[in-house]
Amino acid sequence: MDIDTILEKWELAKQKKANTEKECEKYKGAVERYMNKKGTDSVSSKYYTVTRRSNTRQQLSKQRVPPDIWERYANRITYTSYHIKKK
């Protein structure tokens, strides 16, 4: 396989991935709206279960800083994650 073919296939794969990610975000948004409407963090169907969790992480660009510096300057990032599993 020549490099042009490889690069073309890679570009097509990236486009497919972007479209698939958009589609996943659409469905995740629909599940999020449903959960918000029902006031729950877990939804089950006949074949699937989705749980929503809030995650927090701390990050500082320098390694091995003293704890007082960490507490003072670390950024707290909270985000929601969704976990789907087949029953």
PyMOL commands that set and color helices and strands:
alter all, ss='L'
color gray80, all
select helices_A, chain A and resi 3-38+67-73
alter helices_A, ss='H'
color red, helices_A
select strands_A, chain A and resi 42-44+48-59+75-86
alter strands_A, ss='S'
color yellow, strands_A
deselect
rebuild
show_as cartoon
